[in-house]
Amino acid sequence: MEILDDEELASAAYVLRIRAAHGDREALREAERLEGILKSRLGPTPSGHAPLAAGQGARKPWWRFW
């Protein structure tokens, strides 16, 4: 197997995820394997492990109703 750089690895995993979305189980396993390799190379990424940003709560009106 040839060694892929990070960008090629990510694009291959993306293409396999698209094929997996259409029902190819083998593509799903291969995509997960490639993503595991990519994660081990890059380590935790901010987008992969960051909590979702909390939205602002319900805004109170600037006037009082009663």
C-alpha positions in Angstrom: 0.0 0.0 0.0 1.3 3.4 -0.9 1.7 6.0 1.8 -0.8 8.9 1.4 -0.2 12.4 2.8 -2.8 13.8 5.1 -4.8 15.7 2.4 -5.0 12.6 0.2 -6.0 10.5 3.1 -8.8 12.9 4.1 -10.1 13.2 0.5 -10.1 9.4 0.2 -12.0 9.0 3.4 -14.5 11.7 2.2 -15.1 9.8 -1.0 -15.6 6.6 0.8 -18.1 8.2 3.2 -20.1 9.3 0.2 -20.1 5.7 -1.1 -21.1 4.5 2.3 -24.0 6.9 2.4 -25.3 5.0 -0.6 -25.2 1.7 1.2 -21.7 0.3 0.6 -20.7 -1.4 3.9 -17.2 -2.1 2.8 -16.7 1.6 2.0 -17.9 2.5 5.5 -15.3 0.2 7.1 -12.5 1.5 4.9 -13.5 5.2 5.6 -13.5 4.5 9.3 -10.1 2.9 9.1 -8.7 5.8 7.1 -10.2 8.4 9.5 -8.6 6.5 12.4 -5.2 6.7 10.7 -5.7 10.4 10.0 -6.8 11.0 13.6 -3.7 9.2 14.9 -1.5 11.4 12.7 -3.1 14.7 13.5 -4.1 14.1 17.0 -7.2 15.8 18.4 -8.4 18.6 16.2 -10.4 21.6 17.5 -13.4 20.8 15.2 -13.4 17.2 16.2 -13.4 17.6 20.0 -14.7 21.0 20.7 -18.0 21.3 22.4 -20.7 23.0 20.4 -20.9 26.7 20.9 -23.8 27.6 23.1 -26.3 29.9 21.5 -27.7 32.9 23.2 -30.6 32.2 25.5 -34.0 33.5 24.9 -33.7 37.3 24.7 -35.8 39.2 27.0 -37.7 42.2 25.6 -36.4 45.6 26.6 -39.9 46.5 27.9 -42.0 44.9 30.6 -45.3 43.6 29.4 -47.2 44.3 32.7 
